[in-house]
């Protein structure tokens, strides 16, 4: 796969704060590359639908990483800044939401805005999502997702930590990855990915090989407070339902957050129609999941939520949260609670009025502007601290 590299003049650190967007490195794609059946990529037969989305969702990349002695092989997508290593300002690890994936064109366009500001962005489809293998939207334990992301960060930033880890990030630009490793990195997550980004950030700050160059986290509509079944129902789910029918779908009335209309996610009607159709089994090439939440997955969410107050109370690093106060899926109160409980002295919550749940798609320019401004400030702070101190000051 060829790498296209727009011409870019060599620039030094002195020009880092230029407002001029950088040209992007990009991998040229064969127009027919997404015509192959999705099951050829993830190994699971997919019903043929009446709608064809193979020219809408981004085609799979050949890039991957594997962990747990190679038993898990996950689809990787990179969004890269200018090919000149001197122009790399930092790197970003992006975590997508539940039932979503990293191959949606609107998300890709938003990430390109950040890449144009000089950031190398690394992301992958979670197990059972997008082009990664696994039963669709089946989450037995979020620890698998968290462990995978920590391994992914280590692979990009340093070296593998798990025996048998392998990877092909497809970064053919000489010096680009090394340049990114010399600059601060950030973690950005949306919805479920925002929740996991909060937990991952806490683990990164406690990792002596990563903490020194970690600049902070950005959470987009994080799922810190969602509608959950009553405690008695949760007990029955965990001990009676999940052991018998883990893959079955939970009735929608047990959680409003799991059954909201598409208009609560996407504001534009035409875009909303595309997102609605990007559903596994409903359309050829559909990679999303809008078929309800599995019993096993709701159980995994409840287990993760149990420890959330403790996670919030120990989240000390820099963080920026963007959230619509009227979000019908991930309630705004969760972000407010994070601001109350977190001991961080560098935290901010920006209200994104009428941005709904998918902030990046509904308010791409405004949200990207907020994020880029915050990244620029914290990139400089973290880089200066790293240069002067070399070692992180860890608090447990």
MIMIMAR-614736 format. One record per residue (C-alpha): residue number from 1; residue in one letter; y, z, x. Coordinates in steps of 0.5 Angstrom, whole numbers, m for minus. Each point is the difference from the previous one (the first is absolute). Example, Ala and Ser with C-alpha at 12.3 -4.5 7.8 and 13.67 -1.06 7.14 Angstrom:
% MIMIMAR-614736
+-----+------+-------+-------+-------+
| seq | type |    c2 |    c3 |    c1 |
+-----+------+-------+-------+-------+
|   1 |    a |    m9 |    16 |    25 |
|   2 |    s |     7 |    m2 |     2 |
+-----+------+-------+-------+-------+
This chain:
% MIMIMAR-614736
+-----+------+-------+-------+-------+
| seq | type |    c2 |    c3 |    c1 |
+-----+------+-------+-------+-------+
|   1 |    x |     0 |     0 |     0 |
|   2 |    x |     7 |    m2 |     3 |
|   3 |    x |     5 |     4 |     1 |
|   4 |    x |     7 |    m3 |    m1 |
|   5 |    x |     6 |     3 |     4 |
|   6 |    x |     7 |    m1 |    m2 |
|   7 |    x |     5 |    m1 |     6 |
|   8 |    x |     3 |     6 |     2 |
|   9 |    x |     5 |     2 |     5 |
|  10 |    x |    m2 |     6 |     5 |
|  11 |    x |     3 |     6 |    m2 |
|  12 |    x |     1 |     7 |     3 |
|  13 |    x |     0 |     7 |    m3 |
|  14 |    x |     8 |     0 |     0 |
|  15 |    x |    m1 |    m5 |    m6 |
|  16 |    x |    m5 |     4 |    m4 |
|  17 |    x |     5 |     2 |    m5 |
|  18 |    x |     2 |    m8 |    m2 |
|  19 |    x |     0 |    m1 |    m7 |
|  20 |    x |    m2 |    m7 |     0 |
|  21 |    x |    m7 |    m1 |    m2 |
|  22 |    x |    m6 |    m2 |     5 |
|  23 |    x |    m4 |    m6 |    m1 |
|  24 |    x |    m7 |     2 |    m2 |
|  25 |    x |    m6 |    m2 |     4 |
|  26 |    x |    m5 |    m2 |    m6 |
|  27 |    x |    m7 |    m3 |     0 |
|  28 |    x |    m1 |    m7 |    m3 |
|  29 |    x |    m5 |    m1 |    m5 |
|  30 |    x |    m4 |    m5 |    m3 |
|  31 |    x |     2 |    m2 |    m7 |
|  32 |    x |    m7 |     0 |    m2 |
|  33 |    x |    m2 |     7 |     4 |
|  34 |    x |     1 |     4 |    m7 |
|  35 |    x |    m5 |    m5 |    m4 |
|  36 |    x |    m6 |     3 |     3 |
|  37 |    x |    m3 |     5 |    m5 |
|  38 |    x |     2 |     7 |     1 |
|  39 |    x |    m7 |     2 |     0 |
|  40 |    x |    m1 |    m4 |     7 |
|  41 |    x |     5 |     5 |     3 |
|  42 |    x |    m2 |     7 |    m3 |
|  43 |    x |    m7 |    m2 |    m2 |
|  44 |    x |     0 |     2 |    m7 |
|  45 |    x |    m1 |    m5 |    m6 |
|  46 |    x |     6 |    m1 |    m4 |
|  47 |    x |     0 |    m2 |    m7 |
|  48 |    x |     4 |    m7 |    m1 |
|  49 |    x |     6 |     1 |    m4 |
|  50 |    x |     4 |    m5 |    m4 |
|  51 |    x |     6 |     1 |     4 |
|  52 |    x |     0 |    m2 |     7 |
|  53 |    x |     5 |     4 |     5 |
|  54 |    x |    m3 |    m3 |     7 |
|  55 |    x |     7 |    m3 |     1 |
|  56 |    x |     3 |     6 |    m2 |
|  57 |    x |    m3 |     6 |     4 |
|  58 |    x |     1 |    m1 |     7 |
|  59 |    x |    m7 |    m2 |     4 |
|  60 |    x |    m4 |     4 |     4 |
|  61 |    x |     1 |     1 |     7 |
|  62 |    x |    m5 |     0 |     5 |
|  63 |    x |     2 |     7 |     3 |
|  64 |    x |    m3 |     6 |    m1 |
|  65 |    x |    m2 |     7 |     2 |
|  66 |    x |    m6 |     4 |     0 |
|  67 |    x |    m2 |     7 |     0 |
|  68 |    x |    m6 |     5 |    m1 |
|  69 |    x |    m4 |    m4 |     6 |
|  70 |    x |     2 |    m6 |    m3 |
|  71 |    x |    m3 |     1 |    m7 |
|  72 |    x |     7 |    m1 |    m4 |
|  73 |    x |     4 |    m6 |     2 |
|  74 |    x |     7 |    m1 |    m4 |
|  75 |    x |     4 |    m6 |     0 |
|  76 |    x |     7 |     1 |     4 |
|  77 |    x |     6 |    m4 |    m1 |
|  78 |    x |     6 |     1 |     5 |
|  79 |    x |     7 |    m2 |    m2 |
|  80 |    x |     4 |    m1 |     7 |
|  81 |    x |     7 |    m1 |     2 |
|  82 |    x |     3 |    m5 |     5 |
|  83 |    x |    m5 |    m2 |     5 |
|  84 |    x |     4 |     3 |     6 |
|  85 |    x |    m3 |     7 |     2 |
|  86 |    x |     7 |     2 |     2 |
|  87 |    x |     2 |    m1 |    m7 |
|  88 |    x |    m5 |     5 |    m3 |
|  89 |    x |     4 |     6 |    m2 |
|  90 |    x |    m6 |     4 |    m3 |
|  91 |    x |    m7 |     0 |    m4 |
|  92 |    x |    m1 |     2 |    m7 |
|  93 |    x |    m7 |     1 |    m3 |
|  94 |    x |     0 |    m1 |    m8 |
|  95 |    x |    m5 |     3 |    m5 |
|  96 |    x |    m1 |    m4 |    m7 |
|  97 |    x |    m1 |     3 |    m7 |
|  98 |    x |    m6 |     1 |    m4 |
|  99 |    x |    m3 |    m6 |    m3 |
| 100 |    x |     5 |    m4 |     4 |
| 101 |    x |    m1 |    m4 |     7 |
| 102 |    x |     5 |    m2 |     6 |
| 103 |    x |    m1 |    m8 |    m2 |
| 104 |    x |     5 |     0 |    m6 |
| 105 |    x |     6 |    m5 |     2 |
| 106 |    x |     5 |     5 |    m3 |
| 107 |    x |    m2 |     5 |     5 |
| 108 |    x |    m1 |    m4 |     6 |
| 109 |    x |     7 |    m3 |    m2 |
| 110 |    x |     3 |     7 |     1 |
| 111 |    x |    m4 |     2 |     6 |
| 112 |    x |     3 |    m6 |     3 |
| 113 |    x |     7 |     3 |    m1 |
| 114 |    x |    m2 |     6 |     4 |
| 115 |    x |    m3 |    m5 |     5 |
| 116 |    x |     6 |    m4 |     1 |
| 117 |    x |     4 |     6 |     2 |
| 118 |    x |    m5 |     1 |     6 |
| 119 |    x |    m6 |     4 |    m3 |
| 120 |    x |    m7 |    m2 |     2 |
| 121 |    x |    m4 |     2 |    m7 |
| 122 |    x |    m7 |     1 |     0 |
| 123 |    x |    m4 |     1 |    m6 |
| 124 |    x |    m7 |    m1 |    m3 |
| 125 |    x |    m4 |     0 |    m7 |
| 126 |    x |    m3 |     7 |    m2 |
| 127 |    x |    m8 |     0 |    m1 |
| 128 |    x |    m1 |    m3 |    m7 |
| 129 |    x |     7 |    m3 |     0 |
| 130 |    x |     3 |    m7 |     2 |
| 131 |    x |    m5 |    m4 |     5 |
| 132 |    x |    m3 |     6 |     2 |
| 133 |    x |    m7 |     1 |    m2 |
| 134 |    x |    m3 |     6 |    m4 |
| 135 |    x |    m1 |     1 |    m8 |
| 136 |    x |     7 |    m2 |    m3 |
| 137 |    x |     5 |     6 |    m1 |
| 138 |    x |    m6 |     5 |     2 |
| 139 |    x |     2 |     6 |     3 |
| 140 |    x |    m5 |     6 |     2 |
| 141 |    x |     5 |     4 |     4 |
| 142 |    x |     7 |    m2 |     3 |
| 143 |    x |    m2 |     3 |     7 |
| 144 |    x |    m3 |    m7 |     1 |
| 145 |    x |     6 |    m3 |    m1 |
| 146 |    x |     4 |     5 |     4 |
| 147 |    x |    m5 |     0 |     6 |
| 148 |    x |     0 |    m8 |     0 |
| 149 |    x |     8 |     0 |     0 |
| 150 |    x |     0 |     5 |     6 |
| 151 |    x |    m5 |    m4 |     4 |
| 152 |    x |     4 |    m6 |    m2 |
| 153 |    x |     7 |     3 |     3 |
| 154 |    x |    m4 |     2 |     6 |
| 155 |    x |    m3 |    m7 |     1 |
| 156 |    x |     7 |    m3 |     0 |
| 157 |    x |     4 |     5 |     4 |
| 158 |    x |    m5 |     2 |     5 |
| 159 |    x |    m8 |     0 |     0 |
| 160 |    x |    m6 |     1 |    m5 |
| 161 |    x |    m2 |     7 |    m1 |
| 162 |    x |    m6 |    m2 |    m4 |
| 163 |    x |    m6 |    m2 |     4 |
| 164 |    x |    m2 |    m7 |    m2 |
| 165 |    x |     7 |    m2 |    m3 |
| 166 |    x |     2 |    m7 |     1 |
| 167 |    x |     6 |    m5 |    m2 |
| 168 |    x |     3 |    m6 |     0 |
| 169 |    x |     8 |     0 |    m2 |
| 170 |    x |     1 |    m7 |     2 |
| 171 |    x |     6 |     2 |     4 |
| 172 |    x |     0 |    m6 |     5 |
| 173 |    x |     7 |     1 |     2 |
| 174 |    x |     0 |     2 |     7 |
| 175 |    x |     3 |     7 |     1 |
| 176 |    x |     2 |     1 |    m7 |
| 177 |    x |    m5 |     5 |    m2 |
| 178 |    x |     2 |     4 |     7 |
| 179 |    x |     7 |     0 |    m2 |
| 180 |    x |    m1 |     3 |    m7 |
| 181 |    x |    m4 |     5 |     3 |
| 182 |    x |     6 |     2 |     5 |
| 183 |    x |     4 |     1 |    m7 |
| 184 |    x |     0 |     5 |    m5 |
| 185 |    x |    m4 |    m1 |    m6 |
| 186 |    x |     0 |     2 |    m8 |
| 187 |    x |    m4 |     0 |    m6 |
| 188 |    x |     2 |    m3 |    m6 |
| 189 |    x |    m4 |     1 |    m7 |
| 190 |    x |     0 |    m2 |    m7 |
| 191 |    x |    m3 |     4 |    m6 |
| 192 |    x |    m6 |     2 |     2 |
| 193 |    x |     1 |    m2 |     7 |
| 194 |    x |     6 |     4 |     0 |
| 195 |    x |    m4 |     6 |    m1 |
| 196 |    x |    m5 |    m2 |     5 |
| 197 |    x |     6 |    m1 |     5 |
| 198 |    x |     3 |     7 |    m1 |
| 199 |    x |    m7 |     3 |     2 |
| 200 |    x |    m1 |    m5 |     5 |
| 201 |    x |     7 |     2 |     3 |
| 202 |    x |    m2 |     7 |     0 |
| 203 |    x |    m6 |    m2 |     4 |
| 204 |    x |     4 |    m4 |     5 |
| 205 |    x |     4 |     5 |     2 |
| 206 |    x |    m5 |     4 |     2 |
| 207 |    x |    m3 |    m5 |     4 |
| 208 |    x |     2 |     1 |     7 |
| 209 |    x |    m1 |    m7 |     2 |
| 210 |    x |     4 |    m3 |    m6 |
| 211 |    x |     5 |     6 |    m1 |
| 212 |    x |     5 |    m2 |     5 |
| 213 |    x |     2 |    m7 |    m2 |
| 214 |    x |    m1 |     1 |    m8 |
| 215 |    x |     7 |    m1 |    m3 |
| 216 |    x |    m2 |     2 |    m7 |
| 217 |    x |    m2 |    m2 |    m7 |
| 218 |    x |     3 |    m4 |    m6 |
| 219 |    x |    m3 |     1 |    m7 |
| 220 |    x |     1 |    m5 |    m6 |
| 221 |    x |    m2 |     3 |    m6 |
| 222 |    x |    m5 |     5 |     3 |
| 223 |    x |    m5 |     2 |    m5 |
| 224 |    x |     1 |     7 |     1 |
| 225 |    x |     0 |     2 |    m7 |
| 226 |    x |    m4 |    m4 |    m5 |
| 227 |    x |    m3 |     1 |    m7 |
| 228 |    x |    m7 |     4 |     1 |
| 229 |    x |    m5 |     2 |    m5 |
| 230 |    x |     0 |     7 |    m2 |
| 231 |    x |    m4 |     5 |     5 |
| 232 |    x |    m6 |     1 |    m5 |
| 233 |    x |    m1 |    m7 |     0 |
| 234 |    x |     1 |    m1 |     7 |
| 235 |    x |    m6 |     5 |     1 |
| 236 |    x |    m4 |    m4 |    m4 |
| 237 |    x |     2 |    m6 |     3 |
| 238 |    x |    m2 |     3 |     7 |
| 239 |    x |    m6 |     3 |    m2 |
| 240 |    x |    m3 |    m4 |    m6 |
| 241 |    x |     3 |    m7 |     0 |
| 242 |    x |     1 |    m2 |     7 |
| 243 |    x |    m8 |     1 |     2 |
| 244 |    x |    m2 |    m4 |    m6 |
| 245 |    x |     5 |    m6 |     0 |
| 246 |    x |     4 |     0 |     6 |
| 247 |    x |     2 |    m7 |    m1 |
| 248 |    x |     2 |     0 |    m8 |
| 249 |    x |     7 |     0 |    m2 |
| 250 |    x |     4 |     6 |    m2 |
| 251 |    x |     2 |    m1 |    m8 |
| 252 |    x |     8 |    m1 |     1 |
| 253 |    x |     2 |     5 |    m5 |
| 254 |    x |    m2 |     5 |     6 |
| 255 |    x |     6 |    m2 |     4 |
| 256 |    x |     6 |    m4 |    m2 |
| 257 |    x |     1 |    m1 |     8 |
| 258 |    x |    m6 |    m4 |     0 |
| 259 |    x |     2 |    m5 |    m6 |
| 260 |    x |     7 |    m1 |     0 |
| 261 |    x |     2 |    m7 |    m2 |
| 262 |    x |     2 |    m5 |     5 |
| 263 |    x |     7 |     0 |    m2 |
| 264 |    x |     1 |     7 |     3 |
| 265 |    x |    m2 |    m3 |     7 |
| 266 |    x |     3 |    m7 |     0 |
| 267 |    x |     7 |    m1 |    m3 |
| 268 |    x |     0 |    m8 |     0 |
| 269 |    x |    m4 |    m3 |    m5 |
| 270 |    x |    m3 |    m6 |     4 |
| 271 |    x |    m2 |     5 |     6 |
| 272 |    x |    m3 |     5 |    m5 |
| 273 |    x |    m4 |    m6 |    m3 |
| 274 |    x |    m3 |    m2 |     7 |
| 275 |    x |    m1 |     8 |     2 |
| 276 |    x |    m4 |     1 |    m7 |
| 277 |    x |    m4 |    m6 |     2 |
| 278 |    x |    m1 |     2 |     7 |
| 279 |    x |    m6 |     4 |    m2 |
| 280 |    x |    m7 |     0 |     2 |
| 281 |    x |    m5 |    m4 |    m4 |
| 282 |    x |     6 |    m3 |    m5 |
| 283 |    x |     2 |    m5 |     5 |
| 284 |    x |    m3 |    m4 |     6 |
| 285 |    x |     3 |     3 |     6 |
| 286 |    x |     3 |     6 |    m4 |
| 287 |    x |    m1 |     6 |     5 |
| 288 |    x |     4 |     5 |    m4 |
| 289 |    x |    m4 |     5 |    m5 |
| 290 |    x |     3 |     2 |    m7 |
| 291 |    x |    m6 |     1 |    m3 |
| 292 |    x |     1 |     8 |     0 |
| 293 |    x |    m2 |     6 |     4 |
| 294 |    x |    m7 |     1 |     2 |
| 295 |    x |    m3 |     7 |    m1 |
| 296 |    x |    m2 |     1 |     7 |
| 297 |    x |     8 |    m2 |     2 |
| 298 |    x |     3 |     5 |    m5 |
| 299 |    x |    m4 |     5 |     3 |
| 300 |    x |     2 |    m2 |     7 |
| 301 |    x |     7 |     0 |    m2 |
| 302 |    x |     0 |     7 |    m3 |
| 303 |    x |    m3 |     3 |     6 |
| 304 |    x |     5 |    m3 |     4 |
| 305 |    x |     6 |     3 |    m4 |
| 306 |    x |    m3 |     7 |     0 |
| 307 |    x |     2 |     0 |     7 |
| 308 |    x |     7 |    m3 |    m1 |
| 309 |    x |     4 |     6 |     0 |
| 310 |    x |    m2 |     2 |     7 |
| 311 |    x |     1 |    m7 |     2 |
| 312 |    x |     7 |     0 |    m2 |
| 313 |    x |     2 |     7 |     2 |
| 314 |    x |    m3 |    m2 |     7 |
| 315 |    x |     4 |    m7 |     1 |
| 316 |    x |     5 |     1 |     5 |
| 317 |    x |     2 |    m7 |     3 |
| 318 |    x |     5 |    m5 |    m2 |
| 319 |    x |    m1 |    m3 |    m7 |
| 320 |    x |     3 |    m5 |    m5 |
| 321 |    x |    m2 |     0 |    m7 |
| 322 |    x |     2 |    m6 |    m5 |
| 323 |    x |    m1 |     2 |    m7 |
| 324 |    x |     2 |    m2 |    m7 |
| 325 |    x |     1 |     6 |    m4 |
| 326 |    x |    m3 |    m4 |    m6 |
| 327 |    x |    m7 |    m2 |     3 |
| 328 |    x |    m5 |     1 |    m5 |
| 329 |    x |    m6 |     0 |     5 |
| 330 |    x |     2 |     4 |     6 |
| 331 |    x |     5 |     5 |    m3 |
| 332 |    x |     6 |     1 |     3 |
| 333 |    x |    m1 |     8 |     0 |
| 334 |    x |    m5 |    m1 |     6 |
| 335 |    x |     5 |    m2 |     4 |
| 336 |    x |     5 |     5 |    m2 |
| 337 |    x |    m5 |     5 |     2 |
| 338 |    x |    m1 |    m3 |     7 |
| 339 |    x |     7 |     1 |     1 |
| 340 |    x |    m1 |     7 |    m2 |
| 341 |    x |    m6 |     2 |     4 |
| 342 |    x |     1 |    m4 |     6 |
| 343 |    x |     3 |     5 |     6 |
| 344 |    x |     3 |    m7 |     3 |
| 345 |    x |     7 |     0 |     2 |
| 346 |    x |     0 |    m7 |     0 |
| 347 |    x |    m2 |    m3 |    m7 |
| 348 |    x |     3 |    m4 |    m6 |
| 349 |    x |    m1 |    m2 |    m7 |
| 350 |    x |     3 |    m6 |    m2 |
| 351 |    x |     0 |    m2 |    m8 |
| 352 |    x |    m2 |    m7 |    m1 |
| 353 |    x |     3 |    m1 |    m7 |
| 354 |    x |    m4 |    m5 |    m5 |
| 355 |    x |    m4 |    m2 |     6 |
| 356 |    x |    m7 |     2 |    m3 |
| 357 |    x |    m6 |     2 |     3 |
| 358 |    x |     0 |    m6 |     5 |
| 359 |    x |     6 |     1 |     4 |
| 360 |    x |    m1 |    m5 |     5 |
| 361 |    x |    m1 |    m6 |    m5 |
| 362 |    x |     6 |     2 |    m5 |
| 363 |    x |     5 |     2 |     5 |
| 364 |    x |    m2 |    m4 |     6 |
| 365 |    x |     7 |     0 |     4 |
| 366 |    x |     3 |     7 |    m2 |
| 367 |    x |    m7 |     3 |     2 |
| 368 |    x |    m1 |    m3 |     6 |
| 369 |    x |     8 |     1 |     2 |
| 370 |    x |    m1 |     7 |    m1 |
| 371 |    x |    m7 |     0 |     4 |
| 372 |    x |     3 |    m4 |     6 |
| 373 |    x |     6 |     5 |     0 |
| 374 |    x |    m4 |     6 |     1 |
| 375 |    x |    m5 |    m3 |     5 |
| 376 |    x |     6 |    m2 |     4 |
| 377 |    x |     2 |     7 |     0 |
| 378 |    x |    m6 |     3 |     1 |
| 379 |    x |    m3 |    m5 |     5 |
| 380 |    x |     6 |     2 |     5 |
| 381 |    x |    m1 |     7 |    m1 |
| 382 |    x |    m7 |     0 |     1 |
| 383 |    x |     0 |    m5 |     6 |
| 384 |    x |     6 |     5 |     4 |
| 385 |    x |    m5 |     6 |    m2 |
| 386 |    x |    m6 |    m4 |     3 |
| 387 |    x |     4 |    m2 |     6 |
| 388 |    x |     3 |     7 |     2 |
| 389 |    x |    m6 |     4 |    m2 |
| 390 |    x |    m6 |    m4 |     1 |
| 391 |    x |    m5 |     5 |    m3 |
| 392 |    x |     1 |     2 |    m8 |
| 393 |    x |     1 |     7 |    m2 |
| 394 |    x |    m5 |     1 |    m5 |
| 395 |    x |     0 |     5 |    m5 |
| 396 |    x |    m7 |     2 |    m4 |
+-----+------+-------+-------+-------+
